[in-house]
Amino acid sequence: MRILIISSGLRPERFGGLPSHVEDLVRALAETGKEVAYLNVGAKSKWPKTSVWKRNDLPCPAWNLSSEFSYSQYWTGTIRPLSQIRVTPAYRRAFSSIVAEFRPDIVHIHELTSFPLAMIDELRQKAIKTIFSAADFYVLCPTSKLFRPDHSFCDKTPEQLDCHNCSKEARCARAIQWNYANDQWLNRLVRIRNLGRRIIRKIEKLLCKPAPPQLYIERRQAFEILFRNVDVVLTTSRAQERIFKERTQGWNIRFLQRSRNTIKAEVPEPRTETRSKDKLVFLALNIVNPAKGLSLLEEAFDAVHKDHPEVELHIYGLSEGTAPGIKYFGPYDDSQLDSIIGSADFGILPSIWPEAFGYVGPEMLSRGLPVIASKIGAMPDYVIDEENGMLFDPKIPEALESVFFRISKDAELRKKLWQGAAYGERQYLDMDQHLNKLLQIYNSIPTNNPLASEPR
């Protein structure tokens, strides 16, 4: 079985749970003796054209593919919704050359932000098994989060879509590509570089106009139709699975939680008291954008800290601040997880959008740290209320504040949650368990893909 893994980049060029999961998966497949290869479709090049080159940082064949699609800023939406579907001749040639060289039996796609959807149809014609692991809601939403500018959940039907309102800050991927090349070549010539930026920006404003609302509806319809050609669509949470099943037809949707090497197989013995006798420490990891709930967390903690000055909050990620009782530590890496989590008494996942998974939760729980989490998205899959953590409704302003107060005041509740995190039934997978289940899915797909022989 030859497996080609596709995503939009790994560490260190990208950070976060998804790139780490993909890299861990590639290495785990290679260690089991599988013939595996990796393709980074989000690579960036000094030359503003489609190009392919090999990389040598993995224990398997690997390539970088750079194109205008590599510069899609999906978190701001798009002003060219159909460009996420159509493929250029140069991209088709580049991708086909990699497929011809490696000859995969399975192509496992982890991100579509830099991968034109039309290529799925091409894989179908070649009778190659195709699996897509959904890390977010990109197939339904150009910004990937189903999260509106007013921080409300988007539940609009295809006919009601107003994605153009969520894509007002989007830029043209081609312009970003040229801007990147301009910066790479002229980085030391500051005046000329800045002149190049201004020229590119003016051309972009002249040529890249916002798309009409109808094109976003066509985007959703095209995704739904083309995804019927995917052998398996893997969701990573029950909430994501439910949303996909409610909003799509004809997709072969299955549920499989993701994992990472940082999610431990064995949980340590439970603690019976706080790490420090004179303070209670809460911990939030990977707080990198507003959807992660930073403002909600800071406001709730401020109210608690006024009455309980012995309580501390440690925040790791890209956040900065000077709030009383809160320590901001900035970015961290995997090698620090044991010491960071080991220094805290409770973890917090305050996301205000429906996380598709949230690796931080299982990373904390697998180290015996109870988790306080939003009662939306994936978190209720692995946080059992008042057993291994506590759930709160992020739509109720006082809900998180109330949880903070309860834990701060109630020593017996703290002991119960520590016991639950250590001895309770695991609701998440370590990397070996994830890999075994994934291989079963690979093997369950018929070798001769019946989709390839169906009339188009």
DRENDO-1510 file (C-alpha; in Angstrom, 1 decimal, always signed):
<recs>
REC; n; res; u; v; w
REC; 1; MET; +0.0; +0.0; +0.0 .
REC; 2; ARG; +1.5; +3.3; -1.1 .
REC; 3; ILE; +0.1; +6.4; +0.7 .
REC; 4; LEU; +0.5; +10.0; -0.4 .
REC; 5; ILE; -0.2; +12.5; +2.5 .
REC; 6; ILE; -1.1; +16.0; +1.4 .
REC; 7; SER; -1.2; +19.2; +3.6 .
REC; 8; SER; -0.2; +22.8; +3.4 .
REC; 9; GLY; +3.1; +22.6; +5.3 .
REC; 10; LEU; +4.7; +21.2; +8.4 .
REC; 11; ARG; +6.9; +22.6; +11.3 .
REC; 12; PRO; +8.8; +24.9; +11.5 .
REC; 13; GLU; +7.2; +26.9; +8.6 .
REC; 14; ARG; +3.9; +26.5; +10.3 .
REC; 15; PHE; +2.7; +26.1; +13.9 .
REC; 16; GLY; -0.3; +24.6; +15.5 .
REC; 17; GLY; -1.9; +21.2; +16.0 .
REC; 18; LEU; -2.7; +20.2; +12.4 .
REC; 19; PRO; +0.9; +20.5; +11.0 .
REC; 20; SER; +2.2; +18.6; +14.0 .
REC; 21; HIS; -0.4; +15.9; +13.6 .
REC; 22; VAL; +0.4; +15.4; +9.9 .
REC; 23; GLU; +4.1; +15.2; +10.6 .
REC; 24; ASP; +3.6; +12.7; +13.4 .
REC; 25; LEU; +1.4; +10.7; +11.1 .
REC; 26; VAL; +3.9; +10.6; +8.2 .
REC; 27; ARG; +6.7; +9.5; +10.6 .
REC; 28; ALA; +4.4; +6.9; +12.2 .
REC; 29; LEU; +3.4; +5.4; +8.9 .
REC; 30; ALA; +7.1; +5.3; +7.8 .
REC; 31; GLU; +8.0; +3.5; +11.1 .
REC; 32; THR; +5.4; +0.8; +10.4 .
REC; 33; GLY; +7.1; +0.0; +7.1 .
REC; 34; LYS; +4.3; +1.6; +4.9 .
REC; 35; GLU; +5.4; +3.1; +1.7 .
REC; 36; VAL; +4.5; +6.7; +2.4 .
REC; 37; ALA; +5.3; +10.1; +0.8 .
REC; 38; TYR; +4.4; +13.6; +1.7 .
REC; 39; LEU; +3.4; +16.6; -0.5 .
REC; 40; ASN; +3.4; +20.2; +0.9 .
REC; 41; VAL; +1.0; +22.1; -1.4 .
REC; 42; GLY; +1.4; +25.3; +0.6 .
REC; 43; ALA; +5.1; +25.9; -0.2 .
REC; 44; LYS; +6.3; +29.4; -1.1 .
REC; 45; SER; +8.9; +30.3; -3.7 .
REC; 46; LYS; +10.9; +33.3; -4.7 .
REC; 47; TRP; +9.6; +32.8; -8.2 .
REC; 48; PRO; +5.9; +33.7; -8.6 .
REC; 49; LYS; +5.1; +30.6; -10.7 .
REC; 50; THR; +4.1; +27.0; -10.2 .
REC; 51; SER; +7.1; +24.9; -9.2 .
REC; 52; VAL; +8.0; +21.6; -7.5 .
REC; 53; TRP; +11.1; +20.7; -5.6 .
REC; 54; LYS; +12.1; +17.8; -3.3 .
REC; 55; ARG; +12.5; +18.2; +0.5 .
REC; 56; ASN; +14.7; +16.0; +2.7 .
REC; 57; ASP; +13.5; +16.5; +6.2 .
REC; 58; LEU; +11.3; +13.5; +6.4 .
REC; 59; PRO; +12.1; +9.7; +6.4 .
REC; 60; CYS; +10.2; +9.3; +3.1 .
REC; 61; PRO; +9.9; +10.8; -0.3 .
REC; 62; ALA; +8.6; +14.4; +0.0 .
REC; 63; TRP; +8.0; +17.4; -2.2 .
REC; 64; ASN; +7.1; +21.0; -2.0 .
REC; 65; LEU; +4.6; +22.4; -4.6 .
REC; 66; SER; +4.4; +26.2; -4.8 .
REC; 67; SER; +1.6; +28.0; -6.8 .
REC; 68; GLU; -0.7; +30.9; -6.4 .
REC; 69; PHE; -2.9; +28.6; -4.3 .
REC; 70; SER; -0.2; +28.4; -1.7 .
REC; 71; TYR; -0.9; +32.0; -0.8 .
REC; 72; SER; -4.6; +31.6; +0.1 .
REC; 73; GLN; -5.4; +33.4; +3.4 .
REC; 74; TYR; -8.4; +31.2; +4.2 .
REC; 75; TRP; -9.0; +32.8; +7.6 .
REC; 76; THR; -10.1; +36.0; +5.9 .
REC; 77; GLY; -12.2; +34.2; +3.3 .
REC; 78; THR; -11.8; +34.8; -0.4 .
REC; 79; ILE; -12.8; +37.3; -3.1 .
REC; 80; ARG; -12.4; +34.6; -5.7 .
REC; 81; PRO; -14.5; +31.7; -4.4 .
REC; 82; LEU; -14.4; +29.6; -7.6 .
REC; 83; SER; -10.6; +29.8; -7.7 .
REC; 84; GLN; -10.6; +27.3; -4.8 .
REC; 85; ILE; -12.1; +24.8; -7.2 .
REC; 86; ARG; -10.6; +25.4; -10.6 .
REC; 87; VAL; -7.1; +24.2; -11.5 .
REC; 88; THR; -4.5; +25.8; -13.8 .
REC; 89; PRO; -2.7; +23.7; -16.4 .
REC; 90; ALA; +0.7; +24.3; -14.7 .
REC; 91; TYR; -0.7; +23.0; -11.4 .
REC; 92; ARG; -2.2; +19.9; -13.0 .
REC; 93; ARG; +1.1; +19.1; -14.7 .
REC; 94; ALA; +3.1; +19.6; -11.5 .
REC; 95; PHE; +0.7; +17.5; -9.4 .
REC; 96; SER; +0.4; +14.8; -12.0 .
REC; 97; SER; +4.2; +14.4; -12.2 .
REC; 98; ILE; +4.4; +13.7; -8.5 .
REC; 99; VAL; +1.5; +11.2; -8.7 .
REC; 100; ALA; +3.2; +9.5; -11.7 .
REC; 101; GLU; +6.5; +9.3; -9.8 .
REC; 102; PHE; +5.2; +7.9; -6.6 .
REC; 103; ARG; +2.2; +5.9; -7.9 .
REC; 104; PRO; +0.1; +6.0; -4.7 .
REC; 105; ASP; -2.8; +3.6; -4.0 .
REC; 106; ILE; -4.2; +6.2; -1.5 .
REC; 107; VAL; -4.1; +9.9; -1.4 .
REC; 108; HIS; -4.9; +11.3; +2.0 .
REC; 109; ILE; -5.7; +15.0; +2.0 .
REC; 110; HIS; -5.5; +17.0; +5.2 .
REC; 111; GLU; -6.1; +20.5; +3.9 .
REC; 112; LEU; -7.7; +22.0; +0.8 .
REC; 113; THR; -6.7; +25.6; +1.3 .
REC; 114; SER; -3.8; +25.2; -1.2 .
REC; 115; PHE; -5.2; +22.3; -3.2 .
REC; 116; PRO; -7.7; +23.0; -6.0 .
REC; 117; LEU; -10.8; +20.9; -5.5 .
REC; 118; ALA; -10.8; +19.9; -9.2 .
REC; 119; MET; -7.8; +17.6; -8.6 .
REC; 120; ILE; -10.1; +15.3; -6.6 .
REC; 121; ASP; -11.9; +14.5; -9.8 .
REC; 122; GLU; -8.6; +13.8; -11.5 .
REC; 123; LEU; -7.7; +11.3; -8.7 .
REC; 124; ARG; -11.1; +9.6; -9.2 .
REC; 125; GLN; -10.4; +9.2; -12.9 .
REC; 126; LYS; -7.1; +7.5; -12.1 .
REC; 127; ALA; -8.9; +5.1; -9.7 .
REC; 128; ILE; -6.8; +6.3; -6.7 .
REC; 129; LYS; -8.4; +6.0; -3.3 .
REC; 130; THR; -9.0; +9.4; -1.9 .
REC; 131; ILE; -9.5; +10.3; +1.8 .
REC; 132; PHE; -10.1; +13.7; +3.2 .
REC; 133; SER; -9.6; +14.5; +6.9 .
REC; 134; ALA; -11.5; +17.6; +7.8 .
REC; 135; ALA; -9.6; +19.8; +10.3 .
REC; 136; ASP; -12.2; +22.6; +10.2 .
REC; 137; PHE; -15.2; +23.6; +8.2 .
REC; 138; TYR; -13.4; +24.9; +5.0 .
REC; 139; VAL; -15.6; +22.7; +2.8 .
REC; 140; LEU; -18.6; +24.6; +4.0 .
REC; 141; CYS; -17.2; +28.0; +4.8 .
REC; 142; PRO; -14.5; +30.1; +3.0 .
REC; 143; THR; -13.1; +31.2; +6.3 .
REC; 144; SER; -13.1; +27.6; +7.6 .
REC; 145; LYS; -14.8; +28.3; +11.0 .
REC; 146; LEU; -18.5; +28.9; +10.3 .
REC; 147; PHE; -17.9; +31.9; +12.5 .
REC; 148; ARG; -19.4; +35.2; +11.6 .
REC; 149; PRO; -17.8; +38.7; +12.2 .
REC; 150; ASP; -20.1; +39.2; +15.2 .
REC; 151; HIS; -18.8; +36.0; +16.8 .
REC; 152; SER; -22.0; +34.1; +16.1 .
REC; 153; PHE; -22.2; +30.6; +14.6 .
REC; 154; CYS; -23.2; +30.5; +10.9 .
REC; 155; ASP; -26.1; +28.1; +10.3 .
REC; 156; LYS; -27.3; +29.5; +7.0 .
REC; 157; THR; -28.5; +27.2; +4.2 .
REC; 158; PRO; -26.8; +27.4; +0.8 .
REC; 159; GLU; -29.5; +29.7; -0.5 .
REC; 160; GLN; -29.0; +32.1; +2.4 .
REC; 161; LEU; -25.2; +32.3; +2.3 .
REC; 162; ASP; -23.7; +35.8; +2.6 .
REC; 163; CYS; -20.0; +34.7; +2.6 .
REC; 164; HIS; -19.1; +38.0; +0.8 .
REC; 165; ASN; -19.7; +39.8; +4.1 .
REC; 166; CYS; -17.2; +37.6; +5.9 .
REC; 167; SER; -14.7; +38.0; +3.1 .
REC; 168; LYS; -14.4; +41.8; +3.1 .
REC; 169; GLU; -10.8; +41.7; +4.4 .
REC; 170; ALA; -9.7; +39.0; +1.9 .
REC; 171; ARG; -6.9; +39.6; -0.6 .
REC; 172; CYS; -6.1; +38.2; -4.0 .
REC; 173; ALA; -3.8; +35.1; -3.6 .
REC; 174; ARG; -1.9; +36.0; -6.8 .
REC; 175; ALA; -1.1; +39.5; -5.4 .
REC; 176; ILE; +0.1; +38.0; -2.2 .
REC; 177; GLN; +2.3; +35.6; -4.2 .
REC; 178; TRP; +3.9; +38.5; -6.1 .
REC; 179; ASN; +4.3; +40.5; -2.9 .
REC; 180; TYR; +6.2; +37.5; -1.3 .
REC; 181; ALA; +8.5; +37.3; -4.3 .
REC; 182; ASN; +9.0; +41.1; -4.2 .
REC; 183; ASP; +10.0; +40.9; -0.5 .
REC; 184; GLN; +12.3; +37.9; -1.0 .
REC; 185; TRP; +14.3; +39.5; -3.9 .
REC; 186; LEU; +14.3; +43.1; -2.6 .
REC; 187; ASN; +14.4; +42.6; +1.1 .
REC; 188; ARG; +17.6; +44.5; +1.6 .
REC; 189; LEU; +16.7; +47.3; -0.8 .
REC; 190; VAL; +14.0; +48.7; +1.4 .
REC; 191; ARG; +12.9; +51.7; -0.7 .
REC; 192; ILE; +12.6; +49.6; -3.9 .
REC; 193; ARG; +10.9; +46.8; -1.9 .
REC; 194; ASN; +8.3; +49.2; -0.5 .
REC; 195; LEU; +7.8; +50.7; -3.9 .
REC; 196; GLY; +7.1; +47.2; -5.3 .
REC; 197; ARG; +4.6; +46.6; -2.5 .
REC; 198; ARG; +2.7; +49.8; -3.3 .
REC; 199; ILE; +2.6; +49.0; -7.0 .
REC; 200; ILE; +1.4; +45.4; -6.4 .
REC; 201; ARG; -1.3; +46.7; -4.0 .
REC; 202; LYS; -2.5; +49.3; -6.5 .
REC; 203; ILE; -2.8; +46.6; -9.3 .
REC; 204; GLU; -4.6; +44.3; -6.8 .
REC; 205; LYS; -7.2; +47.0; -6.0 .
REC; 206; LEU; -7.6; +47.7; -9.7 .
REC; 207; LEU; -8.0; +44.1; -10.9 .
REC; 208; CYS; -9.2; +42.1; -7.8 .
REC; 209; LYS; -12.8; +43.1; -7.2 .
REC; 210; PRO; -15.1; +41.5; -4.6 .
REC; 211; ALA; -17.0; +38.5; -6.0 .
REC; 212; PRO; -20.8; +38.7; -6.3 .
REC; 213; PRO; -22.7; +36.7; -3.6 .
REC; 214; GLN; -23.9; +34.1; -6.1 .
REC; 215; LEU; -20.4; +32.8; -6.6 .
REC; 216; TYR; -20.2; +31.8; -3.0 .
REC; 217; ILE; -23.3; +29.8; -3.4 .
REC; 218; GLU; -21.8; +28.1; -6.5 .
REC; 219; ARG; -18.7; +27.4; -4.4 .
REC; 220; ARG; -20.7; +25.5; -1.8 .
REC; 221; GLN; -22.6; +23.6; -4.5 .
REC; 222; ALA; -19.4; +22.6; -6.2 .
REC; 223; PHE; -17.8; +21.4; -3.0 .
REC; 224; GLU; -20.9; +19.3; -2.2 .
REC; 225; ILE; -20.9; +17.6; -5.7 .
REC; 226; LEU; -17.2; +17.0; -6.0 .
REC; 227; PHE; -16.9; +15.6; -2.5 .
REC; 228; ARG; -19.2; +12.8; -3.5 .
REC; 229; ASN; -16.1; +11.5; -5.4 .
REC; 230; VAL; -14.1; +11.2; -2.1 .
REC; 231; ASP; -14.0; +7.7; -0.8 .
REC; 232; VAL; -14.1; +8.7; +2.9 .
REC; 233; VAL; -14.5; +12.0; +4.6 .
REC; 234; LEU; -13.1; +11.8; +8.1 .
REC; 235; THR; -14.5; +14.1; +10.8 .
REC; 236; THR; -12.5; +14.5; +14.0 .
REC; 237; SER; -15.4; +15.3; +16.4 .
REC; 238; ARG; -19.0; +14.3; +16.8 .
REC; 239; ALA; -20.1; +17.9; +16.5 .
REC; 240; GLN; -18.3; +18.2; +13.1 .
REC; 241; GLU; -19.7; +14.9; +12.0 .
REC; 242; ARG; -23.3; +16.1; +12.8 .
REC; 243; ILE; -22.8; +19.4; +11.0 .
REC; 244; PHE; -21.5; +17.7; +7.9 .
REC; 245; LYS; -24.3; +15.2; +7.8 .
REC; 246; GLU; -26.9; +17.9; +8.3 .
REC; 247; ARG; -25.5; +20.1; +5.5 .
REC; 248; THR; -24.4; +17.7; +2.8 .
REC; 249; GLN; -25.8; +14.8; +0.8 .
REC; 250; GLY; -24.0; +11.8; -0.7 .
REC; 251; TRP; -20.8; +12.0; +1.3 .
REC; 252; ASN; -19.3; +8.9; +3.0 .
REC; 253; ILE; -18.7; +10.5; +6.4 .
REC; 254; ARG; -16.9; +8.6; +9.2 .
REC; 255; PHE; -15.7; +9.7; +12.6 .
REC; 256; LEU; -12.1; +9.4; +13.7 .
REC; 257; GLN; -10.5; +11.5; +16.4 .
REC; 258; ARG; -7.0; +12.9; +15.5 .
REC; 259; SER; -4.0; +12.5; +17.7 .
REC; 260; ARG; -0.4; +13.6; +18.2 .
REC; 261; ASN; +2.7; +12.1; +19.8 .
REC; 262; THR; +2.2; +14.7; +22.5 .
REC; 263; ILE; -0.9; +12.9; +23.7 .
REC; 264; LYS; +0.4; +10.4; +26.2 .
REC; 265; ALA; -0.6; +6.7; +26.3 .
REC; 266; GLU; -0.5; +6.5; +30.1 .
REC; 267; VAL; -1.9; +9.0; +32.5 .
REC; 268; PRO; +0.1; +9.7; +35.7 .
REC; 269; GLU; -1.2; +9.2; +39.2 .
REC; 270; PRO; -3.7; +11.8; +40.4 .
REC; 271; ARG; -2.6; +14.7; +42.6 .
REC; 272; THR; -4.3; +15.4; +45.9 .
REC; 273; GLU; -3.4; +19.1; +46.3 .
REC; 274; THR; -2.4; +22.1; +44.2 .
REC; 275; ARG; +1.2; +22.2; +42.8 .
REC; 276; SER; +1.9; +25.2; +45.0 .
REC; 277; LYS; +0.5; +25.4; +48.5 .
REC; 278; ASP; -0.1; +29.2; +48.3 .
REC; 279; LYS; -1.7; +29.4; +44.9 .
REC; 280; LEU; -4.0; +27.8; +42.4 .
REC; 281; VAL; -2.8; +27.9; +38.8 .
REC; 282; PHE; -5.0; +27.7; +35.7 .
REC; 283; LEU; -3.4; +27.2; +32.2 .
REC; 284; ALA; -4.5; +28.1; +28.7 .
REC; 285; LEU; -2.4; +27.0; +25.7 .
REC; 286; ASN; -2.3; +28.0; +22.1 .
REC; 287; ILE; -4.4; +31.2; +22.5 .
REC; 288; VAL; -3.6; +32.6; +19.1 .
REC; 289; ASN; -6.7; +34.4; +17.7 .
REC; 290; PRO; -10.0; +35.9; +18.9 .
REC; 291; ALA; -11.9; +32.7; +18.2 .
REC; 292; LYS; -9.9; +31.0; +20.9 .
REC; 293; GLY; -11.7; +33.1; +23.5 .
REC; 294; LEU; -9.0; +35.3; +24.9 .
REC; 295; SER; -11.2; +38.2; +25.8 .
REC; 296; LEU; -13.8; +35.9; +27.4 .
REC; 297; LEU; -11.0; +34.3; +29.5 .
REC; 298; GLU; -9.5; +37.5; +30.6 .
REC; 299; GLU; -12.8; +39.1; +31.7 .
REC; 300; ALA; -13.9; +36.0; +33.6 .
REC; 301; PHE; -10.6; +35.6; +35.3 .
REC; 302; ASP; -10.4; +39.3; +36.3 .
REC; 303; ALA; -13.6; +38.9; +38.3 .
REC; 304; VAL; -12.3; +35.8; +40.2 .
REC; 305; HIS; -8.9; +37.3; +40.9 .
REC; 306; LYS; -10.4; +40.3; +42.7 .
REC; 307; ASP; -11.9; +37.9; +45.3 .
REC; 308; HIS; -9.2; +35.2; +45.2 .
REC; 309; PRO; -5.8; +36.9; +44.7 .
REC; 310; GLU; -4.1; +33.5; +45.2 .
REC; 311; VAL; -5.4; +32.3; +41.8 .
REC; 312; GLU; -3.1; +32.7; +38.8 .
REC; 313; LEU; -3.7; +32.2; +35.1 .
REC; 314; HIS; -0.8; +31.2; +32.7 .
REC; 315; ILE; -1.4; +31.9; +29.0 .
REC; 316; TYR; +0.8; +30.4; +26.3 .
REC; 317; GLY; +0.5; +31.3; +22.6 .
REC; 318; LEU; +0.8; +34.6; +20.8 .
REC; 319; SER; -1.1; +36.7; +23.3 .
REC; 320; GLU; +0.4; +39.6; +25.2 .
REC; 321; GLY; -1.0; +41.6; +28.1 .
REC; 322; THR; -0.6; +43.0; +31.6 .
REC; 323; ALA; -3.8; +41.9; +33.4 .
REC; 324; PRO; -3.6; +41.3; +37.2 .
REC; 325; GLY; -2.9; +37.7; +38.1 .
REC; 326; ILE; -2.3; +36.7; +34.5 .
REC; 327; LYS; +1.2; +35.7; +33.2 .
REC; 328; TYR; +1.7; +35.8; +29.4 .
REC; 329; PHE; +4.5; +33.5; +28.2 .
REC; 330; GLY; +4.3; +33.7; +24.4 .
REC; 331; PRO; +5.0; +30.7; +22.1 .
REC; 332; TYR; +6.1; +27.3; +23.3 .
REC; 333; ASP; +7.2; +24.0; +21.7 .
REC; 334; ASP; +6.4; +20.4; +22.3 .
REC; 335; SER; +9.5; +19.8; +24.4 .
REC; 336; GLN; +8.1; +22.2; +27.0 .
REC; 337; LEU; +4.7; +20.6; +27.4 .
REC; 338; ASP; +5.5; +18.3; +30.3 .
REC; 339; SER; +6.9; +21.1; +32.4 .
REC; 340; ILE; +4.2; +23.6; +31.4 .
REC; 341; ILE; +1.3; +21.3; +32.1 .
REC; 342; GLY; +3.0; +19.9; +35.1 .
REC; 343; SER; +3.2; +23.4; +36.7 .
REC; 344; ALA; -0.6; +23.9; +36.5 .
REC; 345; ASP; -3.6; +22.7; +38.4 .
REC; 346; PHE; -6.4; +23.0; +35.8 .
REC; 347; GLY; -6.4; +23.6; +32.0 .
REC; 348; ILE; -8.8; +25.9; +30.1 .
REC; 349; LEU; -10.1; +25.7; +26.5 .
REC; 350; PRO; -12.3; +28.9; +26.3 .
REC; 351; SER; -13.0; +28.8; +22.5 .
REC; 352; ILE; -16.0; +30.7; +21.3 .
REC; 353; TRP; -16.1; +28.9; +17.9 .
REC; 354; PRO; -17.0; +25.1; +17.5 .
REC; 355; GLU; -13.5; +23.7; +17.5 .
REC; 356; ALA; -13.2; +20.7; +15.1 .
REC; 357; PHE; -10.9; +19.0; +17.6 .
REC; 358; GLY; -8.6; +21.0; +19.9 .
REC; 359; TYR; -5.4; +19.0; +20.5 .
REC; 360; VAL; -4.7; +21.0; +23.7 .
REC; 361; GLY; -7.5; +19.2; +25.6 .
REC; 362; PRO; -6.2; +15.6; +25.2 .
REC; 363; GLU; -2.6; +16.9; +25.7 .
REC; 364; MET; -3.7; +18.2; +29.1 .
REC; 365; LEU; -5.9; +15.2; +30.1 .
REC; 366; SER; -3.3; +12.7; +29.1 .
REC; 367; ARG; -1.0; +14.3; +31.7 .
REC; 368; GLY; -3.7; +14.1; +34.4 .
REC; 369; LEU; -4.8; +17.8; +34.2 .
REC; 370; PRO; -8.5; +18.4; +34.4 .
REC; 371; VAL; -9.9; +20.7; +31.7 .
REC; 372; ILE; -12.4; +23.5; +31.8 .
REC; 373; ALA; -13.9; +23.8; +28.3 .
REC; 374; SER; -16.5; +25.5; +26.2 .
REC; 375; LYS; -19.6; +23.3; +25.7 .
REC; 376; ILE; -19.4; +23.6; +21.9 .
REC; 377; GLY; -17.6; +21.8; +19.1 .
REC; 378; ALA; -15.3; +18.9; +19.9 .
REC; 379; MET; -14.6; +19.6; +23.6 .
REC; 380; PRO; -17.6; +17.7; +25.0 .
REC; 381; ASP; -16.3; +14.6; +23.2 .
REC; 382; TYR; -13.4; +14.3; +25.7 .
REC; 383; VAL; -14.3; +16.5; +28.6 .
REC; 384; ILE; -17.0; +14.9; +30.8 .
REC; 385; ASP; -18.7; +17.5; +32.9 .
REC; 386; GLU; -17.7; +17.3; +36.6 .
REC; 387; GLU; -15.8; +14.1; +36.0 .
REC; 388; ASN; -12.5; +14.9; +34.2 .
REC; 389; GLY; -13.3; +18.6; +33.9 .
REC; 390; MET; -16.1; +21.1; +33.7 .
REC; 391; LEU; -18.0; +22.5; +30.7 .
REC; 392; PHE; -19.5; +26.0; +30.4 .
REC; 393; ASP; -21.6; +27.8; +27.8 .
REC; 394; PRO; -19.5; +30.6; +26.2 .
REC; 395; LYS; -22.7; +32.4; +25.2 .
REC; 396; ILE; -23.5; +33.1; +28.9 .
REC; 397; PRO; -21.1; +35.8; +30.1 .
REC; 398; GLU; -21.0; +34.6; +33.7 .
REC; 399; ALA; -20.7; +30.9; +33.0 .
REC; 400; LEU; -16.9; +30.7; +32.9 .
REC; 401; GLU; -16.6; +33.1; +35.9 .
REC; 402; SER; -18.9; +30.7; +37.9 .
REC; 403; VAL; -16.7; +27.7; +37.1 .
REC; 404; PHE; -13.6; +29.6; +38.2 .
REC; 405; PHE; -15.3; +30.5; +41.5 .
REC; 406; ARG; -16.5; +26.9; +42.2 .
REC; 407; ILE; -13.1; +25.4; +41.6 .
REC; 408; SER; -11.3; +28.1; +43.6 .
REC; 409; LYS; -13.6; +27.6; +46.7 .
REC; 410; ASP; -14.3; +23.8; +46.6 .
REC; 411; ALA; -11.3; +21.6; +47.5 .
REC; 412; GLU; -13.4; +18.4; +47.3 .
REC; 413; LEU; -14.4; +19.3; +43.7 .
REC; 414; ARG; -10.8; +19.8; +42.8 .
REC; 415; LYS; -9.9; +16.4; +44.2 .
REC; 416; LYS; -12.8; +14.8; +42.3 .
REC; 417; LEU; -11.7; +16.3; +39.0 .
REC; 418; TRP; -8.0; +15.3; +39.5 .
REC; 419; GLN; -9.2; +11.7; +40.2 .
REC; 420; GLY; -11.4; +11.8; +37.1 .
REC; 421; ALA; -8.6; +13.1; +34.8 .
REC; 422; ALA; -6.3; +10.2; +36.0 .
REC; 423; TYR; -8.7; +7.3; +36.4 .
REC; 424; GLY; -11.7; +8.2; +34.2 .
REC; 425; GLU; -12.5; +6.5; +30.9 .
REC; 426; ARG; -10.3; +8.0; +28.2 .
REC; 427; GLN; -12.4; +9.8; +25.6 .
REC; 428; TYR; -9.4; +10.5; +23.3 .
REC; 429; LEU; -6.8; +8.5; +21.3 .
REC; 430; ASP; -3.0; +8.3; +21.6 .
REC; 431; MET; -1.1; +8.2; +18.3 .
REC; 432; ASP; -0.8; +4.4; +18.1 .
REC; 433; GLN; -4.6; +4.0; +18.6 .
REC; 434; HIS; -5.3; +6.7; +15.9 .
REC; 435; LEU; -2.9; +5.0; +13.5 .
REC; 436; ASN; -4.4; +1.5; +14.0 .
REC; 437; LYS; -7.9; +2.9; +13.3 .
REC; 438; LEU; -6.8; +4.8; +10.3 .
REC; 439; LEU; -5.1; +1.8; +8.7 .
REC; 440; GLN; -8.4; -0.1; +9.2 .
REC; 441; ILE; -10.1; +2.6; +7.2 .
REC; 442; TYR; -7.5; +2.5; +4.5 .
REC; 443; ASN; -7.9; -1.2; +4.2 .
REC; 444; SER; -11.7; -1.0; +4.2 .
REC; 445; ILE; -11.8; +0.9; +0.9 .
REC; 446; PRO; -12.1; -1.5; -2.2 .
REC; 447; THR; -8.8; -1.6; -4.2 .
REC; 448; ASN; -10.6; -1.1; -7.4 .
REC; 449; ASN; -12.3; +2.2; -6.7 .
REC; 450; PRO; -15.9; +1.9; -8.1 .
REC; 451; LEU; -16.2; +5.6; -8.4 .
REC; 452; ALA; -13.6; +5.6; -11.2 .
REC; 453; SER; -15.9; +3.6; -13.5 .
REC; 454; GLU; -19.1; +5.6; -12.9 .
REC; 455; PRO; -20.2; +7.9; -15.6 .
REC; 456; ARG; -19.3; +11.5; -14.9 .
</recs>
